[in-house]
């Protein structure tokens, strides 16, 4: 004999059905949600469009934003700004919906006489990470240990401000000096919150292993300069190779940077090409988006 389902029982059955529906919906949405969670914003190192930047900073930032870049990284000449001009730049960034997460700085900007200005300008434009674009001239491997000590002191000064510093590698830091690579010495001589901003192309040219480097420094690769490099001669090789057309294993780098490196954002960087600098930036971004899906 069949018994009518009581109100209580109907509620239980309905709840079970809704639970199954909810579970199915969540299961279907999970891959998309995870993909969205993994999406890392992409910006442009403005050295890539330096000719346009020197002519008109504001127009260049606006042009870059209209391309679809999500952030910009100003380089050394920004240090000559007044605070009023920095505020004007911040207004433009905010108006265009684009961020500045970091800046590139000459080594002497981290001297005691200059650091306060670096901090002030970076804070105005919203940058948390003033990065050393290069190191002082070194005479031996001990110089890298000393540079690490200096940058550790800078890190300690920035930490209470919610800021951090770091170093952008070039080819020379991968080459062995007195039995050690300068990059390894610098990493060992600085705290874990010191950013190892990874320039991929220079690593490839120096024939270092980019994946091994990222995995050896978990959480310290907060930003990656997506600069390609292509072996061989010709006007479109070397660092004039467009992003995605060189020898850099981008897929493996992205995977390592996101699973181990702690990357927060990517930055396209191009030293030049057969196209204008703005056209080059647009082409590189289109390739990046196609590559990343």
VENHUGI-V925672 format. One record per residue. D_LAST is the distance of its C-alpha to the last C-alpha in Angstrom with 2 decimals. Layout:
d_last: <D_LAST;D_LAST>
This chain:
d_last: <58.52;55.36;55.26;53.52;50.51;51.51;49.57;48.63;47.46;45.45;43.70;42.88;41.55;39.53;38.12;37.17;35.45;33.55;32.56;31.17;29.30;27.92;26.94;25.21;23.30;22.32;21.34;19.09;17.48;17.24;13.88;12.24;14.64;13.94;10.19;11.39;14.13;12.12;10.08;11.99;13.00;13.09;16.40;18.60;21.73;24.18;26.06;23.49;25.17;28.60;30.54;29.33;29.68;33.29;34.06;32.64;30.73;30.17;29.02;26.57;25.05;24.79;23.19;20.51;19.89;19.69;16.91;14.70;15.43;16.30;19.07;21.48;23.70;27.19;29.21;32.95;34.59;33.63;36.53;38.95;37.92;40.41;39.52;39.86;37.30;34.89;35.39;34.71;31.41;30.52;31.38;29.07;26.16;26.91;27.40;24.04;22.24;21.17;22.30;24.01;23.53;25.49;27.79;28.94;32.66;35.45;37.34;40.41;38.58;38.91;42.69;44.75;45.76;42.24;40.22;41.39;40.08;36.69;36.52;37.73;35.36;32.29;33.37;33.89;30.41;28.80;27.90;28.56;28.07;30.37;29.34;31.76;30.35;33.19;36.25;39.92;41.58;42.32;45.38;44.44;42.36;44.50;43.14;39.70;41.34;43.10;39.95;38.34;41.39;41.11;37.44;38.35;40.94;38.43;36.11;39.07;39.85;36.34;35.83;38.18;36.31;32.96;31.79;31.06;31.16;29.76;29.64;27.30;27.95;28.89;30.09;33.61;32.82;31.64;34.91;37.72;40.62;43.77;41.98;39.04;35.70;35.79;32.34;33.74;36.87;35.13;32.93;36.12;38.06;35.83;35.00;31.86;30.70;30.90;27.38;26.52;24.02;22.37;22.27;20.41;21.88;25.45;25.12;24.05;26.89;29.32;28.25;27.68;25.40;22.44;21.56;25.24;25.60;22.85;24.25;27.74;27.00;25.26;24.50;25.49;22.28;21.45;19.76;18.37;19.06;16.31;18.97;18.95;22.15;23.28;26.62;29.15;31.05;30.14;29.03;25.30;25.62;26.24;24.61;24.31;21.49;18.37;15.43;13.70;16.89;19.17;20.20;18.19;16.43;13.31;11.69;15.12;15.67;12.71;13.84;17.41;17.01;15.47;17.76;20.87;20.80;20.45;18.04;18.06;16.23;15.03;16.95;16.37;19.81;21.21;24.92;25.19;24.38;26.06;24.48;25.61;24.22;22.52;21.05;19.90;18.20;16.41;15.35;14.12;12.01;10.51;9.84;8.44;5.85;5.21;5.63;3.78;0.00>
